[in-house]
Amino acid sequence: MQTQTLQLVFLTDNGKTYTINIDNPKVPYDVLSIQDCVNTTLSSGVFKSKNGLLVELKEANFITKNVELIELA
């Protein structure tokens, strides 16, 4: 089984990081849509973590994992 995650890593106003993981994102992903989502997230000020308010996108990662179920009995 293959799983995919879009990982958005933000910097906060306290200089720390905050990560948002989005499971099963639309594939193929569209860079412009991701940028629009990030800009909306930052401008809304909706997300405030224990590390502070999100102020800037540090990185975006598309993660693909292959998971193989092991039959035990």
C-alpha positions as CSV (number, residue, x, y, z in Angstrom):
1,M,0.0,0.0,0.0
2,Q,1.3,3.4,-0.9
3,T,0.5,6.5,1.2
4,Q,1.2,10.2,0.3
5,T,1.4,13.3,2.4
6,L,1.9,16.9,1.7
7,Q,4.1,18.4,4.5
8,L,4.1,22.2,5.0
9,V,6.8,23.5,7.4
10,F,6.3,27.0,8.6
11,L,8.4,29.4,10.6
12,T,6.7,31.2,13.5
13,D,7.1,34.7,14.9
14,N,9.1,33.1,17.8
15,G,11.7,31.7,15.3
16,K,10.4,28.1,15.8
17,T,8.9,25.7,13.2
18,Y,5.3,24.3,12.9
19,T,4.4,21.5,10.6
20,I,1.1,20.8,8.9
21,N,0.6,17.4,7.3
22,I,-2.1,16.8,4.7
23,D,-2.8,13.2,4.0
24,N,-3.8,12.0,0.5
25,P,-3.3,15.3,-1.3
26,K,-4.5,15.7,-4.9
27,V,-2.0,14.1,-7.3
28,P,-0.4,15.4,-9.4
29,Y,0.0,18.3,-7.1
30,D,0.0,21.9,-8.4
31,V,2.6,24.3,-7.1
32,L,0.4,27.3,-7.6
33,S,-2.4,25.8,-5.6
34,I,0.0,25.0,-2.8
35,Q,1.3,28.6,-2.8
36,D,-2.3,29.9,-2.8
37,C,-3.1,27.7,0.2
38,V,0.0,28.8,2.0
39,N,-0.7,32.5,1.3
40,T,-4.3,32.1,2.6
41,T,-3.1,30.3,5.7
42,L,-0.5,33.0,6.5
43,S,-2.7,36.0,5.8
44,S,-5.7,34.6,7.8
45,G,-3.7,34.2,11.0
46,V,-5.9,31.3,11.9
47,F,-3.1,29.0,13.0
48,K,-1.3,29.9,16.2
49,S,0.8,27.2,17.7
50,K,2.5,26.9,21.0
51,N,5.5,28.2,19.1
52,G,3.8,31.3,17.9
53,L,1.9,32.7,14.9
54,L,2.8,31.3,11.5
55,V,4.7,33.9,9.5
56,E,6.5,32.2,6.6
57,L,6.7,28.9,4.7
58,K,10.1,27.3,5.3
59,E,9.6,24.3,3.1
60,A,7.0,22.1,1.4
61,N,7.6,18.3,1.0
62,F,5.7,15.7,-0.9
63,I,6.2,12.4,1.0
64,T,5.5,9.0,-0.5
65,K,5.6,5.9,1.7
66,N,5.3,2.2,0.7
67,V,3.8,0.2,3.5
68,E,3.8,-3.6,3.3
69,L,1.6,-5.5,5.6
70,I,3.3,-8.5,7.3
71,E,1.0,-11.5,7.9
72,L,1.8,-12.8,11.3
73,A,-0.4,-15.9,11.4
